[in-house]
């Protein structure tokens, strides 16, 4: 029984890492024109919060981020992200939490 729990935790961890890695690719492709999405990025808009700052927000606010990204907003381009892409993007942002 113990090995089953360890396996489930390993699978969940691997899944979260895969989601975050996919989310980073999406962030670099779609979000980096405005947001600072990684530490090695050299410039971004001063009007868009850096992903590192977003990651520091309370968990309940990060949980709502998925719903925020489902609807187009006037200040953000409408990229029509899929639910899986949004999940990956939020996983990447969560991975930046320090």
N, C-alpha and C positions, 0 to 999 in steps of 0.2 A: 504494500500500500504506500509506503514511503517513497519508493521509486516513482510511483505514478504522480505523486505531488511534485517531486523534483522535475519530472518530465514536463508536467504542465507549466511549471514556473519557467523552465528553460524555453519551451515553445512560446509562451507569452512574451518573454524577454526578447527572443529572436524576432518575433513578430513586431514588437514595438521598435526594435532597432531597424528592421526593414522599412517600417512605416516612416520613421524619422529620416532615414537615408533617402527615401523617395520624396519625402516632404522637402528636404534640403534642395534636391534637384529642381522641384517645382518652384521653390522660393527664389532660387538663383535665376530661373528662367523668367518668371512672371512678376515677382515682387521686388526684386533688387533695383529696378529702375526708380523706385521711390523709397523703399525701406532699406535700412542697413540689415542684411539678413545673416551675415557671418562676420567674424572678426577680421578676415583678410580682405573684406570689401573696402575700397578706398573712398567712395563717395555715395551720398544718397540725399534725398530731399530733407530739408530741415522740418518740413511740415508733417512727415510720416514718422511715426515712432519706430525706433529700432526694434527688431525682433527680440533682442536681449531684454529690453525694457518691458515688452509685452509678456515675456516669459516670467517676469518677476511679479506679475499681477496675481491676486488670490486665485486659488483653484476654481472657485465657482465662476469667476469671470472668464477663466480659460475654458471652462465647460461651455459657456455661452458663445465662445468664439466661433464654433462650428455653425451655429445658427446665424450669426452675424455674416459669415462668409457665403451663406446660401442665397442671400438677397443682394442684388446690386445696390451700391450706395453712391451718392452723388460725387463723393471725393475719390472714389476708387473705380478703376475700369471694371467692366463686367466681363470677367474671364470665363464665365459659365463652367466653373469647376464641378466635377462630379463629387458625389458624397465620399468616395474613396480618396480622391485627391485632397479634399478638405480634411479628412481624417489624417492623412499623411502629413499635410501641412501643419495641422495642430500638433501632431506627434513631434514634428521637428521643433516647433516653438517650445513645446514642453521640455524637449531634450536640452534646451539652452538654459533652463532654470538652474540657478547655482545656489 
